[in-house]
Amino acid sequence: MRRVLIGTPSHDGRIDVHYAHSLMQTARLCWQQEIDLHEIYLAYDAIIQNARNDLVALAIEHKFDDLIFIDSDQEWEPSWPIRLLARPPPSHGGQTGSKPVWATTTNGPIG
C-alpha cells in the first residue's frame, strides 16, 4: 500500500475550515483508492523553510513514499492529490492559486 504524508506548516498553530474539509474529503478518496494517507502539522515556526525541512525529515524517517505540502490556509479539490500521485515518477509539483475571495473578506464569499 502506498504511504502518503500531507505535511502542513502552520506558523500560528491554526488550520482553516476549508483546509479541514478538503483534507477530510481527500482522506475518504484515498481510503477508497487504498492509499495510506497520513497528515502532520508543524506549528509555531515562523520560518517556513525550517518547517518544510522538518517535514521532509519526518517523511524520510517514517518511510513515506510521497510527501505533499499543503499550507494550512489552502482549499483544494479533494481528488487533486490522487491525480498528482497518479503521474509517473520521479517527482511532481502542483500549484495552488492565490487565496480565494472568502479568505480576504469578513462576510464570506461574494456573489
C-alpha positions in Angstrom: 0.0 0.0 0.0 1.3 3.4 -0.9 2.1 5.6 2.1 1.5 9.3 1.6 2.1 12.2 4.0 0.4 15.5 3.8 2.7 17.9 5.6 1.3 21.2 6.8 3.2 24.0 8.3 1.2 26.4 10.4 3.1 29.4 11.8 0.1 30.3 14.1 -1.0 26.8 15.0 -4.3 27.0 13.2 -5.9 25.4 10.2 -8.7 26.9 8.1 -12.1 25.2 8.0 -11.8 24.9 4.2 -8.5 23.1 4.6 -10.1 20.7 7.1 -13.0 20.0 4.7 -10.6 19.4 1.8 -8.4 17.1 3.9 -11.4 15.0 5.1 -12.7 14.6 1.5 -9.2 13.7 0.3 -8.8 11.1 3.1 -12.1 9.4 2.0 -10.9 9.2 -1.6 -7.5 7.9 -0.6 -9.2 5.2 1.5 -11.2 4.1 -1.5 -8.1 4.0 -3.6 -6.2 2.0 -0.9 -3.7 4.8 -0.3 -2.5 5.0 3.3 -2.8 8.8 3.9 -1.3 10.5 7.0 -1.1 14.1 7.9 1.2 16.0 10.2 1.1 19.7 11.3 4.2 21.7 12.3 3.1 24.7 14.3 4.7 27.9 15.6 7.7 28.0 13.3 7.7 31.5 11.6 10.4 30.3 9.1 8.5 28.3 6.6 11.7 26.7 5.1 12.6 25.3 8.5 9.1 23.7 8.9 9.2 22.2 5.4 12.7 20.8 6.1 11.4 19.2 9.3 8.5 17.7 7.3 10.9 16.2 4.8 13.0 14.7 7.5 9.9 13.2 9.2 8.7 11.8 5.8 12.1 10.1 5.3 12.4 8.9 8.9 9.0 7.2 8.8 9.5 5.8 5.3 6.6 7.6 3.4 6.5 7.0 -0.3 5.3 10.5 -1.0 5.1 13.9 0.7 2.7 16.6 -0.3 3.0 20.1 1.2 -0.3 21.9 1.7 -0.5 25.1 3.6 -3.0 25.5 6.5 -4.9 28.2 4.8 -5.4 26.4 1.5 -8.5 24.7 0.0 -8.2 22.2 -2.8 -10.2 19.9 -5.0 -10.2 16.6 -3.0 -9.2 14.4 -6.0 -6.2 16.7 -6.8 -3.6 14.7 -4.6 -4.7 11.4 -6.1 -4.4 12.8 -9.6 -0.9 14.2 -8.7 0.1 10.8 -7.3 -1.1 9.0 -10.5 1.5 10.8 -12.6 4.7 8.9 -13.4 7.8 9.4 -11.1 10.3 10.8 -10.2 8.8 14.0 -8.8 6.0 16.4 -9.3 4.8 19.8 -8.2 1.4 21.2 -8.0 0.5 24.8 -7.6 -2.5 26.4 -5.8 -3.9 29.7 -6.7 -3.9 32.7 -4.5 -6.3 32.8 -1.5 -9.9 32.7 -2.5 -12.1 35.7 -2.0 -13.7 34.2 1.2 -10.2 34.3 2.8 -9.9 38.1 2.3 -13.4 39.2 3.3 -15.1 39.2 6.7 -18.6 38.2 5.4 -17.8 35.1 3.5 -18.0 34.6 -0.3 -19.1 37.5 -2.5 -21.8 36.8 -5.1 
